[in-house]
Every structure is written in C-alpha cells, then in structure tokens.
C-alpha cells in the first residue's frame, strides 16, 4: 500500500521510489534520535507532556497521509509531492525522537529507582547507628553514677527506658512528628539534669504547638549530646547550655549554645564523632539543599544553628 501511494503521488518507478523512501526513512529516523539525544542532554529530565505532544503529532501526520492517499491533488503534481514528502519527513523525524526519548526516559527511571534504593539503604545504615551510639554514651554515664550516686539510679533507668523505646522504634522512620522529637529531647534533658545536678545552668525554649509538622527522628539529639559532652568537661563551677527551637513560616530553626574550655577551641568543628558525621549525611539525604547548618566558636561558647525547610504531614 505504501509503495502504491508513493508511486501515485510521485512520478518515479517503484524500485527507485522504494530505495529513496527507505533511505529517507532511516536518515530521518536517525536525525530524530540525534535530536532526542541533544534535547535530553540540555533539558535533563524527560517531560511527559512533550512525549504526548510528539505522539499526537505522529498520529496526526499518519492520519493525514491516509487522507491524502484517498484525495490526492493530481492536477497539481508539485503541491501533491510536497504534501506527501513533508509530512512523511516530519513524521519519521518525530518518530525517531519519540522512540529515543522513551528509551532515555526508561533509563532515567531505572537510574532514579537505583538511586532511591541506594539512598534508602544508606539511610537505614545511618539510622541503625543512632541507637548504639546513644546507648554507648548513656551506659558510660550510668556506670559512673552507679558508683557515686547509686540512689538516683532507679529514676535514671526509667528515663533511659523511655529514651531507648523512642530510639529503637521511631528512629526507623524517615520522618516523625516534631512534638514526639521534642518529647524525646525533654526526656533526655531530664536525664541530664539528674546526672549533672546543680552545676548545670540550662535554658530551654521549645514551642508548645507544633501539630502536623515532621522532622527526621533523632536529628537534634546529636547536637544536644555534644553540647553536654563539651560543657561538662569544663573545670568551671557552672556549665551553661542554652537551646531554642522555633517554627515559623516554612522553616524550623534549632539553636544550641554551650560553654567549653578555651583550649578545646575548634574540637567541635572537626566532626570527629560518629553522631556528627552521621547527622551531616542524613541531612544531605533527607533534606538535600533545603537546610542551613553552621557551627561557631566564640568567647568560650559553641553555637550550633540548624535551619530546615518545614515538612507537613
């Protein structure tokens, strides 16, 4: 049918027309593939709306060629020839572009799924390190208290059980309610107040209304742990820790400030502990470029500021 149609709208022989049409078909097809390659390189992600537009164009031109076959303009050979070859060339180029873009889209989807699987695997690994890290630090503290202040051990063990319950069950989730994370921090602070006693000068400012806001679990505890770690190592009579959590507009901001020994200057910035290295990786995986993080050391105080884009249930 195709050859008879070509022969009807042109003046050449069947053999010549078949050769010309075949060469034209493959040249246009490869031209379409090249256009798709350049297009995808510049545009990046393949847009489904463009694929639909190409598919619609191909279908329209194919229908046009069938209509033209039934109603040729035999009295105007030049126009008749143009109305065949131009739609034919455009259709084949569009077909080549469409096929190549479909394959590129499938490859991108495969890469995206592989990246997502890798990201999930990394997150599970990082989250699995949270509980052992916290448990090691806490048990180390409890050992010293069991010798010097054993009468306070029952209350500390009760708080420890609540902390571990959260770290074991909630830390498996990518995001948890912010109010649960705040409750976890408050339990930890109660634990530290009992452990340190009157030497601790603690100021806390947490919001009371944070419904439907989500945050990565055990994200803030790392900074709180480090603040207590560096503050309690000072020889000062009092240690000072000040932490604030604010929620406004599209952001969550956490700031914590703690006293430290002057000779420790710069130690916090090295990110030498598992916890701080872990939290940096988790921030990159979960928030991408939607967070700001800074550490400052000035006049015997460390200040950590973390600002996150707010996530809603």
Protein Blocks (a to p, Z undefined) as FASTA:
>chain_A
ZZmmmmmmmmbdfklmmmmmmmmmmmmmmmmmmmmmmmmmmnopacfklmmmmmmmmmmm
mmmmmmmmmmccfklmmlmmmmmmmmmmmmmmmmmmmmmmmmmmmmmmmmmmmmmmmmmm
mmmmmmmmmmmmmmmmmmmmmmmmmmmmmmlmmmmmmmmmmmmmmmmmmmmpmbdcfklm
mmmmmmmmmmmmmmnommlccdddddfblghiacdehklmmmmmmmmmmmmmpcbfbdcd
ddddddehjbccddddddddfklgoklmnomafklmmmmmmmmmmnommcccddddeehi
acdddddddddZZ
